Amino acid sequence: MPPSLDDADERPVDPLSPTPSDTSTLSAVDVDVTGDGAPQDEAPAVPTETRLLRRLIGTRTMLLDAAPGDRLTGWLWALAVTAFAGLLRFVRLGTPGTLVFDETYYVKDAYSLLRRGYEAQWGENANPAFESGDTSLLGFDPSYVVHPPVGKWLIAWGIELGGGPGNPASWRLAAAVVGTLSVLLLTRIARRLFASTALGTLAGLLLAIDGVAIVHSRISLLDGFVMFFALAAFGALILDREQARRRLAVRTAALVDAGLPLGRGPGLGVRWWRIAAAVLLGLCIGTKWSGLYFLAVFGVLSVLWDATARRSVGVRSWPVATLLRDAIPAGLVMVPLAAVTYLASWFSWFRSPDAYLRQWAAQNPDEGVQWLPEALRSLWRYHQDMYSFHRGLTSEHPYSAHPLGWIVQWRPTSYFFPPEVSDLTGDAARAACGANHCAQAITSLGNPLLWWAGAASIVVALVWLVWRRDWRAGAVLSGIAAGWLPWFMYAERTIFTFYSVAFVPWIVLTLTYVLGLIVGPPDEDPRERRLAVIWVGAFVGLLVVVSAFFYPIWTAWVVPYDFWHIHMWLPSWI
C-alpha cells in the first residue's frame, strides 16, 4: 500500500513564542510538548532531554525513523519515485541528435576541457562535425566564456563515460543523472521536512513529472546543475538543523538537571552538515554565479533556525548568544569554505598556461590588484570581464522574459523546433507523424497546473509564515527567494524563464506544504481528512495526466502540427 497522507502534520515546531527567561528554573511546565508554542503541564518524570527534544524537533520527527520498518518504507518509496523519474529522463535521451539551444556552447566547451584543460575555440560551422563525432575542428586558441567550469566539467565527464561526441546521449548523461538524483534528494528532504513519508513521496513525484525539470534533465544547460547543488545544500542544512537541535537539547538538559544557569547556552561543536552545505554551495556558485544568492539566503535561514532554538530552550540573551555562538562561526565557516571550493573549481584554468587571460598579469605587471599573486590577479581580471558581460547583456531575443512571469510560466523558452520537420509535406509528412503537417518541439514549459497552483501556494505559505510562524513555511519559500527574487534586479537584462529550473524544487515543496495543510493533522475529524485526501489525490492525478499530455513537446516527439498547437494554451507560449 502507498504511504497514507495521514502522515501529514501541520504544526510548527519552533515558533517565536514566549519562553522562560530564567532557565535556571526550567521545569516540566516550561517545555512545549505539543510543538504549538504553548507550555503544557506534564508529569515531572519525563526527562528534561526528552521534553526539550519534543520542543525543538517535534514528536513526529523523533518518531520518523524510530522503527526499522518506517526507515525502510521511506527509502523504498523514494527509490520507486526516483526510478520513475529516471524513466522519464533517460528514455530517448539521444533525441534529438543535434546540439540544442546553448548546448552549442556548453557541450563543446565541456569537450574542450577534457582535451585541452581549458575552453578553446572551434572552427567555423563545427556543430555538424561534432554531432557526427568529428572533433578535428577543436583548436588551441582560448575562448572567452562567461560561466565558471563546474557544470561544464560534469558534462565533460558524461561525454567521457557515455562514449564520446558521436553519441548524443553522452552530451546529456550528466544532466539526466543529476536531474534524476534531484528527485531522490527532494523526496528525502521533504520527508524529513514534513516528517511524513507520504508527503515526501508526493514531493518527489511532482518534481519527477514537472516539465521544466524534465527538459533540463534531457539537455545540457547549466541551470539544472545549479538546482542540484542548491537542493543538496538545502538538504544538508535541514539535517544540520535537526542535529544541532538534538545537541542543544542534550547539552541544555545537562545544565538544567545540574541546576546551572544557561547563560548564553551551550556551544554546539563542529557542524559537519553545515560544512557540507558550504562545499555544495561553492560548487553551485562554481556552476553559475546565481548560486551566490542561495549561499546568502540559506546562510541567514540557518542562523535564524539557531536563534529560534536558543529562544525556545529559554536562553535569556538569545540574540547575543546566537550572534556569538552561531552567526559569526557560521559566517567564518560557510563563506570562506564556499569561496575556497569555488576557487578550487578553476583548477584546470590555473594549470593551463594557454587558458583565456591566464597570462594577463604577467603581460600587464603594473595593472590589476597588486597584492594578489600573479595567477589570482589574472583570474580577478577575468572575473571583472565576466561581470561586465553579464551586466551589459541586453541583446534582443524572442524568448527573453521578465521574471514576474516566470512563476506562472508566462513566456516559456522554445529550445527546439526544427524547420526540416515542420516543412515536411505529402507522403513524407504522413510517414513521419501520420498527418499532412508535422512538428517537433522541446519547450521548457512547466506543468501549467503545477506552477499555477504553486504560485497560489506561495501566498498561502507566506500567510502561514506570518500568522502561524511555521518554520517549514519559511524553509519552502527560501529557495524561491534565492532563485527568483534576485532576478528582479536584472530585469533589464536578457533573461529567460528557463532560469526558473533553479528553484523548481521549492515550488514543489511549497505546493506539497499547502497540500499537507489541506489534509490536516492526524487528530482532525477522520471523515474530513478522508475527504481531503480524496480531493488531494484527485488533484495529483490530474497533474499526472497533464504531464502525460505535455510530455511529447518536452521530449522532441515528432507529432502532428495540430497536436502541438493544442498544447499552446496561451498565445505567449508560441
N, C-alpha and C positions, 0 to 999 in steps of 0.2 A: 504494500500500500504506500502511496506517496505521503510525505510528511504533512501533517494537518496544519492548517492555518491557525488552529487553536494555540500553536506555539507562540503566537504574537503576544507581545506585552508592551503597552504603550507608555508605561510610567517612566518618568525621568529618574535618573539615578543620582545625579549630583547637582540639584538646583541651587541657585544662590539664595538659599533660605537662611533665616537666622539660626545661629549655632551658639553653643555655650561660650561665653567669653573667658571663663576661668576653667581651664581644662584640668587643673589640679584636683577639681572636684567632679570630674566627669563620671557619670554613673549610668546605670541602665536606662533611666528615663531620658538621658541626654542624647541617646543614639536613635536615629531614624531607622527603624527596621523594615519599613514598607517601601522606602525609596521615594516617597512623595513629599519629603521635606518637613513632615510634621513629627515631633517627638512622640514616641509611644511608650506606654507602660509595658514593662517586660520583666519576667522573673529574673532577679539578680543572678541566678545560677548560670545564665548564658554567659560564656566567656567574653571578655571585653573585645578580644580579637575578632570573634565571630560577629559581634554586633557591629564593629567598625567595618568589617568586610561587607556586611549587608548594606551598610550605608554608602560605602564608597563604590562598590561594583554591582550591587543588587543581588538578590537571591537567585534570580533566573540565570544570571551569568555564572554564579557559583555552581549551579546545578547543571550547566550546559553540557559539560563533558564528565559529569560525575560517574556515570555508568559507562562501561566499555561499549555497550550496545549503542548508546547515543553517539559516541565518538565515531564508531564505525558507520552508522547511518549517515552522519554528517558528511563523511568522506565519500561514501557510495553515491549519494545524490549529487555531490559536487563533481565527481568524476563522470557521472552519467550526463549531466548537462554540458560538461566540457567536451565529451565525445560528440554530442550533438552539434555543438559549435564548430568542432573540427570538421565534421562532415560538410557543413555549410561553407567552410572556408577552403578546404583542400580539394574538393571535387572540381575538376576542370580548372585548376589553378593556373595552368599554362595558357588559358584562353583569356584575352586574345594573345597571339604570338608576336605582337609588336609592342614597342615601348609606349606606355600610356601617359599622357599629360607630362608631369615633371619627372617621371621615370627617366626621361631622356637625359636629365642631369644626374639624378641621384644614383641610378644604376650604373651608368658609365663611370661616374666618379668613384663609386664603390669598387668597380673592377680595377680602376687605375690605382687605388690604394693598395690593392692586392699585388699588383705588378710593379708599381713604381714607388710605393710608400707615400705618395702624395697625389693630389688631383692634377693630372696632366691634361693638356689639350688634345682633342681628337681632330682628325682630318675632316674635310668637307663631306657632308652627307654620310656620316658614319653610322647612322641608325640601321639602315638595311643590312649593312655588312655585319654589325654587331649582332643583330637579331638572327643572322644565319650562322653565327659562331665565329666569324672572321674578325679578329681584333687587331689586325695589322695597321689600322689607321690610328692607333694609340701612339701619340708622340711623347716627347720628353719635356717640352716647354711647359712650365707650370700654368695652371688655370686659376683664375680668380674666383673663388667660391665664397659664399656669404653665410654658411651654416657650419657649426662645429662638426667633428667627424664621427661621433659615437654611432648615430643611426646609420651612416654610410658604411661603417665597419661591420655592423650587423648584417646589412645587405650583402656586403662582400663575403662574409663567412657563409651566408646562404648560397651564394653563387658557387663558392668552392665546394661546399658539401653536396650541392644539387646537380652537379655535372657540367657547370660552366655556362658561358653566354649562349651557347646553342640551344639550351633548354630554358624556355621562358619561365617555367615553374621555379627554376633556381633563382631567378631575379626576385621572386616574391616569397621564397621559402621562409625567410626571416620574418616578414610581415605576417604570414599565416601562423607561424609558430607563436609569435608574440601576441597576435590577436586571439588565438585560442587559449593561451595561458592567462590572458587577461580575464577571460570568463571564469576560469578556475579561481583566480585571485579574488575576483569580485564576489563569487559565491561564498568563499570562506570569510572574506571581510564582512559581508552583510550578515552572515550567520553569527559572527562574533558581535557585530554592532547591535543587532536586534535581538540577540540571544534566542534565535529561532532558526531551526533547520529549514522550515518551510519558507520563511521569508528570504533566507539565504539562497535557496534553490530558485525561488522566484526571481530574485535579482539577477542571478546567473542566466536564467532563461531569457530575460528581457534583453540583456546585453548580447546574448547569442543570436537573437533574431533581429536586432536593430540594423537598419540599412547602412548608416554611417560606419558602424563598427565592422560590418561585413565587407563593405567596399574597401576600407583601409586595411583589412586583413588580406586582401587579394591583389593589391597593387603596392608598389614600393615607394611610398612617400614617407616623410619623416614624422608626421604628426601622430601616427599610430604608436611609434616608439616613445614619443613624449607622454602619451596617455599611459603606456605600460609602466614606465618608470615612476610617474607621478602616483599611479594607483598602488604600485608596490610600496612606495614610501608612505602613503596614507595607511596602508595595512600595517606597516611596521610601527607607525605611531599609535594605531589602535591597540596593538599588543603592548607597546610601551606604556600606554595609559593604564592598562589593566595591571601590568607587572609593577609599575610604580605605586599604584594604589594598594596592591597587596603588601608591598614593602612598608608603605606608610601605615597601614593597619597594624601590621605585626610590631613595628617599632614604636608606634604610638601606644599600643596596648601595653607594651613592656614598661613604658614610662608611667602610664596611668596606674597599672597594677602595683607599681613600686611606690606610688604616692608622690611622684615627682612632677613638677610643673613642666609643661611642654615648651614654654618659651617660644622660639620660632619654629618648633617642630623638628623632627629628626631629619638628617640627610638621607638621601635615597640611593647613594652609591653610584656605581657606573651604570649608565642607561644604555645597554647594548642595542636595544631595538631603536633607540633614538640615533645611535651611531650608524646603524644600518640605514635608517631613513636618510641621514645626511649624505651617505655614499650614493644612494639611489637618486637623490635629488641632484647631486653633482653630475650623475650620468644623464639625468633629464635635461639639465642645462647644457650638457655636452652634446645633446641632440639638437636642441633649439633653445635660443635664449629665453623664450617664453617660459621655460622651466623656472626662471628666477622668481616668478610670481607664486608658483607653488611652494618654493622654499620660504618665501616671506609669509604667506598665509598659513601654511602648515606649522611653521615655527611659532607664530603667535598663538594658533589654536592649541598647540601642545602645552604652552606655558599657561594659557587660560585654564586648561584642564588641571594643571598643577595647583593653580590658585584656588579653584573651587574645591579641590580635595583638601587642601590645608584649612580652608574655612570650614569645611564640613566636619572635620575632626575637632574643631574648636580652637585653632591657633588664633590667639588674640590679635597679633600684629601680622595677619596673613598677607597683606600687600607687601610689607617689607620682607617677610620671610620668603615669599615667592620670588621677589626680585633677587635676593641674595642667594637663596638655595637652589632656585630653579631657572629663572630667566637668564641671569648672567652666565651660569655654567652652560645652559643650552646654547646661548649665542656663541660662547667661546668654543663649543664643540661643533655645532652644526654648520656655522658659516665657514670657518677655516677648513673643515673637513670636506664640505661641498666644493670649496674653491680648489683645494688640492686635487680632488677627484677630477674636477673639470680640467685643471691644468694637465694632469696625467693623461687625459684623453687625447691630448695633442702629441702623444709620444712619437708618432710616425713623422709628424711635421718637424719636431726637434731633430730627429736623426736623419732627415733628408735635406742635404745641402741645396738641392735644386728646387725645393718647395717654394711656393709663392711668398715673396718678401722675406724668405729665410735669411738672406744676406743683407737685408736693408740696413741694419745697424752698422755692419762693417763698411758698407758703402757710404753711409752718412754718419760719420763718427761724432759730429757736433750737434746732431739733431735728436729729438726724442727725449725720453725720460732718462737722464744721465746716470742716475743712481742704480738703475736696473742692470743686471748682467746683459751682455750683448744679445743673447738669444731671446730673453724676455722683452728686451727693448724692441726687437723686431716683431715679436708677437703682439706687443701692445700697439705698435703702429698698424699692424694688420687688423686688430680689433677696432681701431679708430675708423679705418676704411669700411669695415663691415657695418659699423653703427651708422656711418654716413649714408651707406647704401640703403639700409632699412628705413631710416628716417625720410629719405628722399624718394622712396618708391611710390610714384603717383601715376604710373602709366595706365592708359585706358585698357580695360579688359571686360569683355561682355559678361563675365560671370563674377565680377567683383561685387561684394555685398556688404552693406552696413551691418555692424554687429547686432543692432537692435532686432534684425530679422532672423538672426541665427537660431534663436531659441525656439522659433516655430518653423524653421527650415524654409524661410520665405523665398530665398533665391539659392537653390542647391547648385552645385558645380557639376556640369556635364564634362566628364573626363574622356568619353569615347563615343563617337557617333560617325563611323566611317562612311564616306560618300560612296565607296565602291559597293557597299551593301544596299544603301538607300537608293542607288541609281539602277539597281537590277530591274529588269523588265521581262515580261513574257515568260517563257519556259524556265529561264534562269532564276527568276524570282520565285516561281512556283516550286521549283526544286529546292530552293533554299529555305523557304518559310511557308509554302503552301498557299500563298496569296500573290496578287499582282504587284504588290509594293511591300518591301521589307524594311526592317530597321534592326540595328544592333546598338545597344547602349550600355554604358556604365555611368550611372548617375549617382553622385554622392548625396543621396536623399535619405534621411532617417525615416523610420516607420512613422508616418504622419500622426496617427492616433497616439503613439507612444510619446512623441515630442510635444504634441498639443496638451496631452494630459500631464506630461512632465512640467510644462510651463505653468499650468494651473497649480500643480503640486508645490511649486516654488512659493507661491503666495501662501498656501496652507502651512508650509514648513516655517515660513517667516512669522506667521501669526503664532504658531506653536512655540517658536523660539522665544518670542517676546512675552506671550501670555503664560505659557507653562514653563518656560526656561528649561526646555528639554535639551540636554546636551547632544542628543542624536540629531535634532533638527539643525543645530549648528554644524555638526560633522558632515551631514549630507549636503549642506549648502556650501561648505568650504571649497570644494573642488570647482563648483560653478563660479564662485567669487574669484578664484585664482585663474581659471581657464577662460572665462568670458569677460568679466568686467574690465580688466586692463585694456582690452582692445578698443574700448570707447575712447581712450586717449589717443588712438591712432586711426580714428575713423576716416581721416582724410587720405590715408594710405590706400594702396591697392591691396585689399584683404578679401578673404573668401570664407564662405560658410563652412567649408570643409575643415577649417581650424577647430570647429566645434567638436571634432572627434576627441580632442584632448580632455574634454570634460563630460563626454557622454556617460562614463560610469556613474558620475554624480547625478546626472539627470535620472538615470535608472534607480539609484539609491533613494533619491527624493520621491520618486513615484512609488517605490516599494514602501518607503516610510509611511506615506499617506494611505496606501492600501492596507497597511498594518493598522493604522488608526481606524479605518473603516471597519475592519474585522473586530477590533476592540480587544481588551484584555480578557484573560480566561474567566474572570469572575463576572463577566457580563451575562445577561439573560441568555441561556442556551439557544432558545428559538431565534432571538435576534441575531446572535452570532452565526447561526446556521444559515440564515437568510443572507447575511452579509458575505459569508464565504461563497454562497451560490452566485451572488452578483459579482464579486471579485473574480471568481473562476470564469464566469461568462465573459467578463471584460478581457481577461488574459487570453481566453480562447479567441476572442475577436482580434486581438493583437497578433496572434499567431497566424490567423487567416490573412490579415492584411500583409504581413511579411511574406507569406507564400505568394500572394498576388504580385508583390513588387519584386520578388527575388530575381525574375528573369532580366529586369532592367538594372539590377545591381551587378549582374554577373555576365553580361555580354552574350546573352542568348540571341540567336537570330530569330526574330518573331515578325509576324505581320505588322505593317505600319500602324494599322488601326488598333492592334493590341497595345502597341507602345503608346499611342495617342490617348487611349482611355486611362492611362496612368498619370497623365498630365492634368491633375485636378485643378491646378491654378495656372493662369497664364504666365506667371513668373517662373514656373518650373521649366518652361521651354527655352 
